[in-house]
């Protein structure tokens, strides 16, 4: 083959490669549900740094203030994917919501807990007896509160649980309408910064809590490429938290109108974010490893235990097989490609 022919072949090959690359990054729209909690930090970092756009993803966004409102959106096929707490996800699956757990966002055991007013007279869990406590019914904080009462051997009947949405929480707390509140970040931290004292976290009462990504069966089957790009975004955002937590905290703080100190506290003390590969490791407590899931361990085991507790306190009526609700195949494919 002559020099000119080799040149032409090289040019054609380059054009074909460029076309293939362009095609692989053809825009894909995702209808995504989100919440204003830094426990979903990778979403906010990705949005700020246009990591979705870099992977050829465009987003149609729906905002939620807690996990339970996701159920109707997933059921009506109004969103494709979203991040929510392990406990609401366990509840939704038990109620037949057609979703699959596809990724772990974080372990937030130290980023949710009980905060009390200075004049509440509450110094420990035992002091909740006879008091009012605010939480959001159906949320992970609600179940953690019930676990906390069981931990302290306090009957539910001896505590008045007040259902307050996060949008009304801080005014109710600062005015003294409720002496105590059990919530997730950033609300736990905001309660502290409005004169409250942290008494106990979910981790301290033995209640595993965190955020996961769930998607509808229908969307997953039709959009495997979108899921691969999405996982790449999550890893890129996680790298920002690990490599420069202060900068990542500043980015999230700006979007959520919080102080950088508040967000950094959660990043370094309250929660932790695994890479996709780390979340597949059998040794990870909330692993998505297929063999572990098949054995009812990892995140499947955590959700089953959570659901069993929910059933014992009357939140749900049945405990489904959570092994069937975990789809690790996208993570496995992604990991093999790295």
N, C-alpha and C positions, 0 to 999 in steps of 0.2 A: 504494500500500500504506500502510495507516494505521500510526500509531506502535506500537499494540499488536501488530499483525501483524509489524512489523519486529522487535519485541522477542522475539516467539515464535520467529521464524526464527533470530534470533541465538542464542537459548538452545539450540534444536535443533542448530544448527551446532556450537556449543561442545560439546554432549554427544557428538555424532558424532565430533568431533575427539578428545575425551578417550577415547572408546571405542576409536578407531583407535590412539591412542597406547598405551593399556593393552594392546591386542591385540598391538601390535608389540613390546612388552616382556614378553610372556607368558614365564614361566620356561622355559628350555631347559637340560637337563642335558648336560654334556660329561664324558666319561671321559678324564681328562688324566694323562699321565705326566710326572713331574718328577724332577730330580736335585738333590742338595744342593750345587750349585755356583753362585757368584754370577755366573757367565757367563750364567746364565738369570735375571738380576736382575729383568727386567720381571715375571716370574711372581710373585716374592716381594713386590715392591712392590704389585702388583695385589691379592695376597692380603691384605696388611696393611691396605691402604686400601679394601678391599671394592669394588674397581673392577669385578670380575666381577658382583657383585650389582647394581651400578648399571646394568649393561647387561642385567640379567635372566638372567644365567647362573649356574647352580649346578654345582658340580664334584664328581665322584667321582674321588678321587685314587689314583694308584699310584706308589710311590716306586721309583726305580732308582738304582744307584750308579755306573753307566757306561752308554755307549750300546748295546753289543751286547745286553744283556738286553731291550731294547725289541723286538727282532726277534720273539721268540716271542709277546709281547703283541699286537703289530700283526697277526701272522700268525693268531692265534687270535681276533681281533676282541675283545680284552679292553680295549683303549683306543682312543679316537678320534683323539687328537692328543697330541703331546708334543714337548719340545725335546731335541735331542741334537746331538752334534758333526757337522761336515760329513763327516768321514772315516767314522764309523760309519754315517751315512746312506748314503754312497756304497757301503759294503760291503753294507748291507741291500738296497739296490736291485739290486746286482749278484747277490744271492742270490735275487731274485724276491719280496722282501717288497712287498706291494701298498700302497705309500705314495706320496704326492706331496709335494714341497717346496712349502710355501705362504707362507712368510715367513722373512726373515732376522732372527735375534735379535741377533747381534753379530759383530764381528771381534775375535778374541781372540789375535792373534798374539804379544802380549807377556804373555799370561796362562797360558802353558804352557811348561815348559822343564825343563832339567836342573839339579838341586840336589845338591850333594855334601857329605859330612861333612868336618870340618876335618882329620881324620886319614886321609883317603882317599888323599892324594897326587895327587889329580886337580886340575889347575889349568886344563886346557883339554880340548876334545873329544879331542885326540890322546892324552891320558892314559887314555882309557877302555880302551885296548888291554890285554887280559889281566885286566880287572876285571869285577865283577858290577854290573849295573844293574837296578833294579826298575822295572817299568811294569805297566800293565794290558793284557794281550793283547787285541787287537781294538779298542782305544780309539784316539783321535786321537794320544794321547801315544806309543803303541806305534809307530805309523807315523812320527811325528816323530822318535823315537829312531833308527829305521832310516834315515830321511833324514839325520839327523845323522851317523851312522856313514859313510854314503856321502859326505857333505860332507867328512868328515875322512879319507876314503880308508882306513877300517878295515873289514876283512872281518867279516861277522856272526859267523863262526866263532871270532873272536878276542875276543868279548865274551860273557859269560854273562848272558842276559836272564832275570830272575826275575819271574814273574807274581804280583803281589800286589794284592789288592783294597784299595780306599782305607780300608776298615774296619780293616785290619791294618797299614797303611803306616807311620804315625807310630811305633808301638812298635818295628817292625822297623828303622826308621832310627835311632832314638835308642839302641837297644841295640847297634847296629853290625852287625846281621845283613846289611845291605846298605850299601855305601859311597856309593852314588849312586842317584838316582831321577828319572825323567822323568814328570811329572804335570801336570795342569791345576789351576787355582784351584778351591777354596781350598787344595788340597793342596800346590801349589807354594809358596804363601806360608806355610803351616804348617810345611813342611820348613825354610824359611828361619828361621822363628821358633823352631825347635828346633835351632838351631846349624848349619844348613846354609848353604852359599854358592851363589848362583845363578851358573851358568857360562855358559849360553846359553839363549835362548828359541827357539820355533818360527820366529818372524819372522827371526831371525838366521841360520837355516840354510835360508832360502828356502822354508819350508813354511807356506802359508796355512792358517789354522785359525780356526774360529769355531763358533757355535751357530746352528742353524736350527730352524724349526718344521715338522714333518711330520705329515700326517694320512692316514687311510686313504681310498682311492678311494670306498668305500661310504659313509662318513660324509659326505664332501664333497658328493657328489651329492644326498644326502638332507637336508643341513643348510646351504644357502647363507646363510640368515639368521643362523644361529649363527656362521658364519665371519665375517660382517660385524661382528657385535657383538664377536667375539674380537679382530679387528684394531683396533677402537676402543679396547679395553682396552690393547692393546700400545702404541698411540700415547699414551694417557693416562699410562701408566707411564713411557714414554720421556721425556715432558715433565717428570716428577718428577726424573729423573736429570739432565737438562739444566739445569733451573731451580734446583734445590737439591740438588746432589750429596751434601752432608754429611748432610742430612736423609734422603735416599734410602739412603745408606750405613748410617746408624743403623738404619733399618728392616730392611734385609737382614741386617745384623750380628746383630740381636736374634734373628731367625728361625733363622739358621745357627749361632748361639752363637760368633760371631767378634768380634774387636775392630773398632770403627768405622774405626780407622786402616788396618787390613788391607783392608777392603772399599773404602774411599775410594782406596787405592793402585791397586786394580784399575780402579775407575771413571775415574780420571784418568790412569793411565799404562799399564795393561795391555791394556785393551779399549775398544771404542767401540760405541755402540748407535745405529743409524740410525732415523729415522722411517720409516713405511711409504712415504711419498712419496719420501724420499731413496733407499730401497732399490729404487725403480723407475727412478731416474735412470740413463740409459745411461752416464754418467760414473762411477757408483759401481763400484768394482772387482768387487764381488760382486753385481751388479745382477740384479734379477728382471724387468727390462724384456723384454717379449715378443719384440721384434725382435732384441735381443741374444741371448736364449736360443735363438731359431730359428737364429741364426748360430753356435751352440755357444760363446758367450762368457758372461761374467758367472759366476753360481754354477754354471751347467751346465758351463762350461769348467773351472772350478776342480775340480768333482767328477770330471770326466773325467780330468783330469791326476792327481788323487789316486788314482783307480782304476787308472790305467796304472802308477803307481808301486807300488801294492799288488800288481798282477799281476806286476810285475818281481821282487818280493821274495817271491812265493809265498803271499800272503794270500788272494787271490781268483783265479779261473780265467778270468774274462772281463770285458770292459769294455763295459757296455751303452750305449745311446744315452740320455744323461742329459737331452737336450732333451725327451724324452718323460716324464721324471720330475718336471719343474717345472711347477706350475700357478699361473701368475700372474694368472689371470682374477679371482680374489677380490680381490687387491690392486688391480687395475685398476678394478674396480667400486667398491671402497671409495674410491679416490683420486678418481674422478669425482664421488663424492657429497660431497666436501669442498670 
